[in-house]
Amino acid sequence: RWGLTVSSSVIGNLSMFLEWHQEDPVDDFERSRNQIIFESNQKNRNPFIDHPEFVGMIYGNQGLSTNGFSYDQTSILYSMYDSNTINIGL
């Protein structure tokens, strides 16, 4: 559709995505884009932009830094919605 070719060996390659996550940390542009999307009609966020440390927590901290993040609870709940109602605009 977009004229891109991606080999099947790249899709689902967790170690490649973890390396990419480590080598290209979240920057101000990505944070700003995440905020703009949230403030638009879309109203959702990318939790991995807001909390890059989630990658290490979800995938077993496979050599990833948590940038000083610490927590005392055994589970973390993250909701990108601020209510129980979804307005689909019809």
Chimera marker file (.cmm) of the C-alpha trace (Angstrom):
<marker_set name="trace">
<marker id="1" x="0.000" y="0.000" z="0.000" r="1" g="1" b="0" radius="0.5"/>
<marker id="2" x="2.729" y="2.475" z="0.886" r="1" g="1" b="0" radius="0.5"/>
<marker id="3" x="5.346" y="1.093" z="-1.445" r="1" g="1" b="0" radius="0.5"/>
<marker id="4" x="7.378" y="-0.373" z="1.412" r="1" g="1" b="0" radius="0.5"/>
<marker id="5" x="8.788" y="-3.853" z="1.520" r="1" g="1" b="0" radius="0.5"/>
<marker id="6" x="9.433" y="-5.470" z="4.889" r="1" g="1" b="0" radius="0.5"/>
<marker id="7" x="10.801" y="-8.972" z="5.081" r="1" g="1" b="0" radius="0.5"/>
<marker id="8" x="8.977" y="-11.454" z="7.279" r="1" g="1" b="0" radius="0.5"/>
<marker id="9" x="12.184" y="-11.925" z="9.279" r="1" g="1" b="0" radius="0.5"/>
<marker id="10" x="11.860" y="-8.332" z="10.578" r="1" g="1" b="0" radius="0.5"/>
<marker id="11" x="8.225" y="-8.485" z="11.653" r="1" g="1" b="0" radius="0.5"/>
<marker id="12" x="8.020" y="-10.019" z="15.098" r="1" g="1" b="0" radius="0.5"/>
<marker id="13" x="11.771" y="-9.835" z="15.699" r="1" g="1" b="0" radius="0.5"/>
<marker id="14" x="11.657" y="-8.852" z="19.376" r="1" g="1" b="0" radius="0.5"/>
<marker id="15" x="15.407" y="-8.496" z="19.839" r="1" g="1" b="0" radius="0.5"/>
<marker id="16" x="15.579" y="-6.037" z="16.925" r="1" g="1" b="0" radius="0.5"/>
<marker id="17" x="12.740" y="-3.931" z="18.376" r="1" g="1" b="0" radius="0.5"/>
<marker id="18" x="14.325" y="-3.960" z="21.842" r="1" g="1" b="0" radius="0.5"/>
<marker id="19" x="17.637" y="-2.834" z="20.374" r="1" g="1" b="0" radius="0.5"/>
<marker id="20" x="15.859" y="-0.087" z="18.414" r="1" g="1" b="0" radius="0.5"/>
<marker id="21" x="14.044" y="1.032" z="21.573" r="1" g="1" b="0" radius="0.5"/>
<marker id="22" x="17.347" y="1.256" z="23.452" r="1" g="1" b="0" radius="0.5"/>
<marker id="23" x="19.279" y="3.031" z="20.694" r="1" g="1" b="0" radius="0.5"/>
<marker id="24" x="16.545" y="5.546" z="19.799" r="1" g="1" b="0" radius="0.5"/>
<marker id="25" x="15.076" y="6.840" z="23.082" r="1" g="1" b="0" radius="0.5"/>
<marker id="26" x="11.854" y="8.842" z="23.185" r="1" g="1" b="0" radius="0.5"/>
<marker id="27" x="12.507" y="12.475" z="22.324" r="1" g="1" b="0" radius="0.5"/>
<marker id="28" x="10.607" y="15.758" z="22.649" r="1" g="1" b="0" radius="0.5"/>
<marker id="29" x="9.153" y="15.434" z="19.139" r="1" g="1" b="0" radius="0.5"/>
<marker id="30" x="7.561" y="12.073" z="19.995" r="1" g="1" b="0" radius="0.5"/>
<marker id="31" x="6.247" y="13.389" z="23.324" r="1" g="1" b="0" radius="0.5"/>
<marker id="32" x="4.742" y="16.407" z="21.580" r="1" g="1" b="0" radius="0.5"/>
<marker id="33" x="3.160" y="14.239" z="18.864" r="1" g="1" b="0" radius="0.5"/>
<marker id="34" x="1.707" y="11.941" z="21.530" r="1" g="1" b="0" radius="0.5"/>
<marker id="35" x="0.191" y="14.950" z="23.318" r="1" g="1" b="0" radius="0.5"/>
<marker id="36" x="-1.251" y="16.426" z="20.104" r="1" g="1" b="0" radius="0.5"/>
<marker id="37" x="-2.901" y="13.100" z="19.259" r="1" g="1" b="0" radius="0.5"/>
<marker id="38" x="-4.344" y="12.911" z="22.763" r="1" g="1" b="0" radius="0.5"/>
<marker id="39" x="-5.708" y="16.471" z="22.581" r="1" g="1" b="0" radius="0.5"/>
<marker id="40" x="-7.230" y="15.859" z="19.140" r="1" g="1" b="0" radius="0.5"/>
<marker id="41" x="-10.435" y="13.955" z="18.520" r="1" g="1" b="0" radius="0.5"/>
<marker id="42" x="-8.484" y="10.692" z="18.700" r="1" g="1" b="0" radius="0.5"/>
<marker id="43" x="-8.003" y="10.991" z="22.521" r="1" g="1" b="0" radius="0.5"/>
<marker id="44" x="-5.516" y="8.173" z="22.892" r="1" g="1" b="0" radius="0.5"/>
<marker id="45" x="-1.873" y="7.938" z="23.826" r="1" g="1" b="0" radius="0.5"/>
<marker id="46" x="1.017" y="5.610" z="23.150" r="1" g="1" b="0" radius="0.5"/>
<marker id="47" x="1.943" y="4.315" z="26.614" r="1" g="1" b="0" radius="0.5"/>
<marker id="48" x="5.459" y="3.437" z="25.406" r="1" g="1" b="0" radius="0.5"/>
<marker id="49" x="6.064" y="7.130" z="24.645" r="1" g="1" b="0" radius="0.5"/>
<marker id="50" x="4.740" y="8.215" z="28.048" r="1" g="1" b="0" radius="0.5"/>
<marker id="51" x="6.558" y="5.417" z="29.884" r="1" g="1" b="0" radius="0.5"/>
<marker id="52" x="9.459" y="3.944" z="27.878" r="1" g="1" b="0" radius="0.5"/>
<marker id="53" x="10.350" y="1.869" z="30.951" r="1" g="1" b="0" radius="0.5"/>
<marker id="54" x="7.244" y="-0.254" z="30.271" r="1" g="1" b="0" radius="0.5"/>
<marker id="55" x="9.212" y="-2.025" z="27.514" r="1" g="1" b="0" radius="0.5"/>
<marker id="56" x="11.681" y="-3.436" z="30.041" r="1" g="1" b="0" radius="0.5"/>
<marker id="57" x="8.914" y="-4.280" z="32.499" r="1" g="1" b="0" radius="0.5"/>
<marker id="58" x="6.759" y="-6.081" z="29.916" r="1" g="1" b="0" radius="0.5"/>
<marker id="59" x="9.547" y="-7.922" z="28.119" r="1" g="1" b="0" radius="0.5"/>
<marker id="60" x="11.530" y="-8.890" z="31.205" r="1" g="1" b="0" radius="0.5"/>
<marker id="61" x="13.984" y="-5.987" z="31.244" r="1" g="1" b="0" radius="0.5"/>
<marker id="62" x="16.203" y="-7.737" z="28.742" r="1" g="1" b="0" radius="0.5"/>
<marker id="63" x="19.183" y="-5.461" z="29.251" r="1" g="1" b="0" radius="0.5"/>
<marker id="64" x="17.102" y="-2.288" z="29.003" r="1" g="1" b="0" radius="0.5"/>
<marker id="65" x="17.569" y="0.707" z="31.239" r="1" g="1" b="0" radius="0.5"/>
<marker id="66" x="14.586" y="1.983" z="33.175" r="1" g="1" b="0" radius="0.5"/>
<marker id="67" x="16.194" y="5.451" z="33.469" r="1" g="1" b="0" radius="0.5"/>
<marker id="68" x="15.927" y="5.568" z="37.248" r="1" g="1" b="0" radius="0.5"/>
<marker id="69" x="12.318" y="4.411" z="37.287" r="1" g="1" b="0" radius="0.5"/>
<marker id="70" x="11.334" y="2.484" z="40.388" r="1" g="1" b="0" radius="0.5"/>
<marker id="71" x="8.053" y="1.151" z="41.661" r="1" g="1" b="0" radius="0.5"/>
<marker id="72" x="6.753" y="-0.655" z="44.724" r="1" g="1" b="0" radius="0.5"/>
<marker id="73" x="3.679" y="-2.317" z="43.334" r="1" g="1" b="0" radius="0.5"/>
<marker id="74" x="3.595" y="-5.698" z="41.641" r="1" g="1" b="0" radius="0.5"/>
<marker id="75" x="1.405" y="-4.523" z="38.778" r="1" g="1" b="0" radius="0.5"/>
<marker id="76" x="0.921" y="-1.268" z="36.964" r="1" g="1" b="0" radius="0.5"/>
<marker id="77" x="-2.414" y="-0.208" z="35.581" r="1" g="1" b="0" radius="0.5"/>
<marker id="78" x="-2.331" y="2.261" z="32.745" r="1" g="1" b="0" radius="0.5"/>
<marker id="79" x="-5.435" y="3.662" z="31.141" r="1" g="1" b="0" radius="0.5"/>
<marker id="80" x="-5.388" y="5.956" z="28.161" r="1" g="1" b="0" radius="0.5"/>
<marker id="81" x="-9.070" y="6.780" z="28.642" r="1" g="1" b="0" radius="0.5"/>
<marker id="82" x="-10.405" y="9.285" z="31.132" r="1" g="1" b="0" radius="0.5"/>
<marker id="83" x="-13.956" y="7.935" z="31.253" r="1" g="1" b="0" radius="0.5"/>
<marker id="84" x="-15.980" y="4.777" z="30.688" r="1" g="1" b="0" radius="0.5"/>
<marker id="85" x="-17.795" y="6.341" z="27.720" r="1" g="1" b="0" radius="0.5"/>
<marker id="86" x="-16.659" y="6.237" z="24.127" r="1" g="1" b="0" radius="0.5"/>
<marker id="87" x="-18.144" y="8.855" z="21.808" r="1" g="1" b="0" radius="0.5"/>
<marker id="88" x="-17.932" y="7.632" z="18.222" r="1" g="1" b="0" radius="0.5"/>
<marker id="89" x="-19.348" y="10.884" z="16.854" r="1" g="1" b="0" radius="0.5"/>
<marker id="90" x="-22.408" y="9.555" z="15.047" r="1" g="1" b="0" radius="0.5"/>
<link id1="1" id2="2" r="1" g="1" b="0" radius="0.2"/>
<link id1="2" id2="3" r="1" g="1" b="0" radius="0.2"/>
<link id1="3" id2="4" r="1" g="1" b="0" radius="0.2"/>
<link id1="4" id2="5" r="1" g="1" b="0" radius="0.2"/>
<link id1="5" id2="6" r="1" g="1" b="0" radius="0.2"/>
<link id1="6" id2="7" r="1" g="1" b="0" radius="0.2"/>
<link id1="7" id2="8" r="1" g="1" b="0" radius="0.2"/>
<link id1="8" id2="9" r="1" g="1" b="0" radius="0.2"/>
<link id1="9" id2="10" r="1" g="1" b="0" radius="0.2"/>
<link id1="10" id2="11" r="1" g="1" b="0" radius="0.2"/>
<link id1="11" id2="12" r="1" g="1" b="0" radius="0.2"/>
<link id1="12" id2="13" r="1" g="1" b="0" radius="0.2"/>
<link id1="13" id2="14" r="1" g="1" b="0" radius="0.2"/>
<link id1="14" id2="15" r="1" g="1" b="0" radius="0.2"/>
<link id1="15" id2="16" r="1" g="1" b="0" radius="0.2"/>
<link id1="16" id2="17" r="1" g="1" b="0" radius="0.2"/>
<link id1="17" id2="18" r="1" g="1" b="0" radius="0.2"/>
<link id1="18" id2="19" r="1" g="1" b="0" radius="0.2"/>
<link id1="19" id2="20" r="1" g="1" b="0" radius="0.2"/>
<link id1="20" id2="21" r="1" g="1" b="0" radius="0.2"/>
<link id1="21" id2="22" r="1" g="1" b="0" radius="0.2"/>
<link id1="22" id2="23" r="1" g="1" b="0" radius="0.2"/>
<link id1="23" id2="24" r="1" g="1" b="0" radius="0.2"/>
<link id1="24" id2="25" r="1" g="1" b="0" radius="0.2"/>
<link id1="25" id2="26" r="1" g="1" b="0" radius="0.2"/>
<link id1="26" id2="27" r="1" g="1" b="0" radius="0.2"/>
<link id1="27" id2="28" r="1" g="1" b="0" radius="0.2"/>
<link id1="28" id2="29" r="1" g="1" b="0" radius="0.2"/>
<link id1="29" id2="30" r="1" g="1" b="0" radius="0.2"/>
<link id1="30" id2="31" r="1" g="1" b="0" radius="0.2"/>
<link id1="31" id2="32" r="1" g="1" b="0" radius="0.2"/>
<link id1="32" id2="33" r="1" g="1" b="0" radius="0.2"/>
<link id1="33" id2="34" r="1" g="1" b="0" radius="0.2"/>
<link id1="34" id2="35" r="1" g="1" b="0" radius="0.2"/>
<link id1="35" id2="36" r="1" g="1" b="0" radius="0.2"/>
<link id1="36" id2="37" r="1" g="1" b="0" radius="0.2"/>
<link id1="37" id2="38" r="1" g="1" b="0" radius="0.2"/>
<link id1="38" id2="39" r="1" g="1" b="0" radius="0.2"/>
<link id1="39" id2="40" r="1" g="1" b="0" radius="0.2"/>
<link id1="40" id2="41" r="1" g="1" b="0" radius="0.2"/>
<link id1="41" id2="42" r="1" g="1" b="0" radius="0.2"/>
<link id1="42" id2="43" r="1" g="1" b="0" radius="0.2"/>
<link id1="43" id2="44" r="1" g="1" b="0" radius="0.2"/>
<link id1="44" id2="45" r="1" g="1" b="0" radius="0.2"/>
<link id1="45" id2="46" r="1" g="1" b="0" radius="0.2"/>
<link id1="46" id2="47" r="1" g="1" b="0" radius="0.2"/>
<link id1="47" id2="48" r="1" g="1" b="0" radius="0.2"/>
<link id1="48" id2="49" r="1" g="1" b="0" radius="0.2"/>
<link id1="49" id2="50" r="1" g="1" b="0" radius="0.2"/>
<link id1="50" id2="51" r="1" g="1" b="0" radius="0.2"/>
<link id1="51" id2="52" r="1" g="1" b="0" radius="0.2"/>
<link id1="52" id2="53" r="1" g="1" b="0" radius="0.2"/>
<link id1="53" id2="54" r="1" g="1" b="0" radius="0.2"/>
<link id1="54" id2="55" r="1" g="1" b="0" radius="0.2"/>
<link id1="55" id2="56" r="1" g="1" b="0" radius="0.2"/>
<link id1="56" id2="57" r="1" g="1" b="0" radius="0.2"/>
<link id1="57" id2="58" r="1" g="1" b="0" radius="0.2"/>
<link id1="58" id2="59" r="1" g="1" b="0" radius="0.2"/>
<link id1="59" id2="60" r="1" g="1" b="0" radius="0.2"/>
<link id1="60" id2="61" r="1" g="1" b="0" radius="0.2"/>
<link id1="61" id2="62" r="1" g="1" b="0" radius="0.2"/>
<link id1="62" id2="63" r="1" g="1" b="0" radius="0.2"/>
<link id1="63" id2="64" r="1" g="1" b="0" radius="0.2"/>
<link id1="64" id2="65" r="1" g="1" b="0" radius="0.2"/>
<link id1="65" id2="66" r="1" g="1" b="0" radius="0.2"/>
<link id1="66" id2="67" r="1" g="1" b="0" radius="0.2"/>
<link id1="67" id2="68" r="1" g="1" b="0" radius="0.2"/>
<link id1="68" id2="69" r="1" g="1" b="0" radius="0.2"/>
<link id1="69" id2="70" r="1" g="1" b="0" radius="0.2"/>
<link id1="70" id2="71" r="1" g="1" b="0" radius="0.2"/>
<link id1="71" id2="72" r="1" g="1" b="0" radius="0.2"/>
<link id1="72" id2="73" r="1" g="1" b="0" radius="0.2"/>
<link id1="73" id2="74" r="1" g="1" b="0" radius="0.2"/>
<link id1="74" id2="75" r="1" g="1" b="0" radius="0.2"/>
<link id1="75" id2="76" r="1" g="1" b="0" radius="0.2"/>
<link id1="76" id2="77" r="1" g="1" b="0" radius="0.2"/>
<link id1="77" id2="78" r="1" g="1" b="0" radius="0.2"/>
<link id1="78" id2="79" r="1" g="1" b="0" radius="0.2"/>
<link id1="79" id2="80" r="1" g="1" b="0" radius="0.2"/>
<link id1="80" id2="81" r="1" g="1" b="0" radius="0.2"/>
<link id1="81" id2="82" r="1" g="1" b="0" radius="0.2"/>
<link id1="82" id2="83" r="1" g="1" b="0" radius="0.2"/>
<link id1="83" id2="84" r="1" g="1" b="0" radius="0.2"/>
<link id1="84" id2="85" r="1" g="1" b="0" radius="0.2"/>
<link id1="85" id2="86" r="1" g="1" b="0" radius="0.2"/>
<link id1="86" id2="87" r="1" g="1" b="0" radius="0.2"/>
<link id1="87" id2="88" r="1" g="1" b="0" radius="0.2"/>
<link id1="88" id2="89" r="1" g="1" b="0" radius="0.2"/>
<link id1="89" id2="90" r="1" g="1" b="0" radius="0.2"/>
</marker_set>
